[in-house]
């Protein structure tokens, strides 16, 4: 097994390679250090291996010149490498678990739990800020948004300057950004694109957002460009009560009233198995685009006004 090379060495450099944090996992990395000291920004992608927009954005960040920054930029562009090549949705194929539900992980756990434990224990403490980029998996469509821990003002400010027009205040555990926050590192999770799609315009939305955060941290010259205040929301995610065929009744950004039908799950003969209604008033942030659905899988996300939003 091997670990990442030291950050903050004070030497102007751009180093790439692979790291083996635990047996059976080999991850590409880049460490870019400017000639001047400054903060360390950690960027990851490919927590979900088929979210290709985020992975391509991270690969482009790996080409950042040391002359362009102060401090250190550390990029892990594809954490879930086997899922990337197998085009697997959500989970690590080695253990069938969603890596972004395993944080802070366990040293004696399954592969995804041990990988989460390595990130939490070995990598997060070396960073001053963290961006975990996502890109909408093969079976989901979404309105671009940025998730941040609800009780971290530094994370909220990062979400604001990233520039996406929806910011989700999260209270959930098990996520990469929640574990980073618990370790004292402000963190955000931006999502752009969906259904595994990517193009230059979508990728640029992510790389531009990272540039905005680097400006906020003082890693580049100048201040972040002014951006409109995002729509601050919380997110409620209903799960499928049964397996079947999913027929959504609402599209992206459509308003939803409490008690309103969000969609129906049917069998192969057209009989209704379950009608899913909304517990919240708000609008649709993302939706499952797959016709097939299994019991327990997320169907969509409903965004509702966050009461803690800045005035």
N, C-alpha and C positions, 0 to 999 in steps of 0.2 A: 504494500500500500504506500501511497505517497500523498503529500499535502501540497497546498498552494505555496508558491515562493513568497518570501516576506514582502509586505507592502511597506511603503514609506521608507525606502532605503536611502532617499536623498539623491539617488542617481537618476538622471534623465534616461528613460528606457521604455521600450515597448516589447514585452515578452509574451509569446504565445506557447501553448503546449497542451498536454492533457494531464489530469490529476486523477488518481485512484483513491478516493477517500475511504472506500470500503471495498472489500473483496467482491468482484463481479461488476463493479461500476467504474467506467472510465469516462471522464467529463472533459470537454475542451474548455480552455480558459484563455483570457488575455489579461495581463497586468500592464497598465500604462501609467507611467509616473512622469510628471512634469519636472522641470529643473528647479522650480520653487516649491517649498513646502505648502501644504494645504490639506483640506479634508479628504477623506476616502469615501468615494461613492461606490457601492456594490450594486451591480445590475445583474439580474438573472432572467432567464426565459426558458421556455420548454419544460416548465413544471408539468404542463400537459403537452405531450410530445407532438400533437397534431395541430397546435395553435401556431401555424407557420408564420403568420404576420409578425408575431413577437420575436420569433427565432431569427427571421431575416433582419429585423431591426437590431437585435443584439449583435449579429454577425457584422453589421455595418459599424456599430460602435467599436468593435474590436480594432477597426482601422484608424481610430482616433490618434492623431499625432501627439507625442509628448510635448511638442512646442505649443499646443493649443490649450493646455490645461495647467493648473496648479494642483498639487496634491496627487491623489491616486484614483484611477478609474479601474475597477476590477469587474470583468464581465465573464459570466458563466452562461453561454448562449443556449445550451441544451442540457438541462439537468436530467431529463427523462429520455436518454438517448435511444433505448430500445423501443420505446413507444413511438419515437420519431420515425424510425425505419419501418416499424410495423404498422404505422398509421393508426395506432390504438387511441381510443377515446378515453380521456380522463385518467385512466389508471396506469400504474407501472405494470407491464405484463408479467414481471417476475413474481409479483405477489398479489396482483389483482386489486391493489389499494390505490386510492386517490392520494397522491403525495401531498396535495394541498389541504388535506384533512388530518395529517399525521404530526404536525408540529406541536410541541417542540421535539417530538420523537423519543426513541428509546435506544440506548446503546445495545441492548440485548434483544431488540425486536426484529421484525421482518425487514426486508431490504429497504422499502420506502421509509420505515420508521428509523432505521439506522442512518439513512441519507439525511433525513430531516434533523436527526440528532447531531450529525456532523456540521450541517449548516448552522444550527443554533449554537452549538458549543464552540466551534472552531472558526467560523467565518464571520458571523454577525458581530462578535465582540471586537473585530478589527475594523469595522466600518463605522462611519459617522452618519451615514444615511443609506437607505436601501430602496431600490425600485425593482419589484417583481413584475415583469411585463407579461401580459397574456394577450390572446388574440382571437378568442371565440372558437370553440372546438368544432369538429366536423358536423355535429348535429345541433348546433345552436346559432341563432342569429341574435344580434344585440345592438343596442344604441350605445356608442362609445361612452365609457364612464371610468372613473377612478375611485377605487376603494381605499379608505384610510381608517385607522383605529379611531373610534369616536372620541376617546378621551385624550388625544394627543394633538396639541395645538401645532407643533412643528410638522407633524404629518399632514394635518389639514392644510397648512400653508403650502406644503409641497404639492398636494392635490390641486390646490387653487392655481398655482403657477404652471402646473403641467399643461393646462389649457383645454382639457376636455370639458364639455358643457354640463356634465352631470358628475357630482361627487357623492359617493355613498359612505355614510358614517356607519361603520361595522362594529358590532358588539360580539361577533362570533369568535370562537376559539378554534384551534387546530390549523389555522391558516399561517402562511409564511409571514405576512405582515404583522399579525398578532404576536407571533413569537419574537419577531424583531423588536416590536414595541416593548414587550416584556423584558427584553435584554437591554433596553435603554436606547434603541436605535429608531429614529423616526423612519417610517416606511409607508409606501403607497403601492397599490396594485392597479395599474391602468389596463383597460381592456379596449382593444380596437379591432374591428373587422368581425368576422363570423364565418362559420362553415369551413374553417381552415383556409379561407381565401386570403390572398395578399397581392398588392401591387405597389408601385412606387409611392403613390399618394397616401395609401394607408400606412405603409412603413414609415413614411416621413412624419406622419402625425405622432408616432411614438418617438422617433429620434429627435424631433423638434421639442417634444415634451421633456426628454432627458436633458437636452441643452438648456431648457428653461430652469430645470432644477439645479444644474451645475452652476448657472449664473446666480441663483439664489444662495447657493452654498459658498460662493466666492471662488469657485474653481476656474472661472473664465472672467474676462474683462466685462464691465458693465453690469447693469441691473437686468432682471428678467423683463421681457417685453410685457406691457400691460395686457391683461386678458379680462374679458367679462367675468363677473362673478358666476360660478357654476350654480346649477340648481342642486341644493343640498337635500339629500333624501336618505331615508333608511330603506332597506329592502326586505320584503317578505317573499319566501320561496316555497310554494306548495309542492308536495311530492305526490307522485302517482299512487293512488290507493290500491290499484290493481294493474296487472299487465294487460295490454291490448293495443288498439290503434288509437292514436292521439289526434283529435280534431280541435285545434285551438279556435276560439271565438274572437280573439283579440290579436291585433298586430302590434308591432313595435311603436312605442310612444302613444298608443291609444289610451284614452282615459278609462279608468275602471272605478265603479262605485262599489262600496261594501255590499256584499251579497250578490253581486252581479256574476253571471256565468262567465268563466274564463275559458272553458273548453269542455269537451266530452270525450271519454274513453269508451270505445265500442269494441265488440268482438268482430270476427270475420264475416258475420252474417248481418251486421248492421244494428244489432241490439245494443242499447246503451248499458254499459257496465258501471259507469260512474260519471256524475256531473261534478265538475270542480268549480266552486264559487270562491269569490275573493273575500278574505277576512278584512281587507284594508281598502281604503280609498286611495287612488293614486294613478299611476300609468305604467305601462309595460316597459320594462328595461331590457329583458331578453326573453327568448322563447325557444322551446325545443322545436326543431324543424324536422325531426325524424317522425315518420308515420308510426313506427314501432316504439313502444315504451314498456319498460319493466316496472313492477311494483317497487316503490321507494325512490325512483329517479326523479330529479327536479324537472318540473314542467315549464316554469317561467319564473320571472322575478317581477314583483310589483314594487315600484318606488313610491314612497309616501313622504310627505314633508317632514324633515328632521327638525324637531323642536329646538335643538341645540345650535342651529345654524347662526352664524354671526349676523348681527343686525346690519 
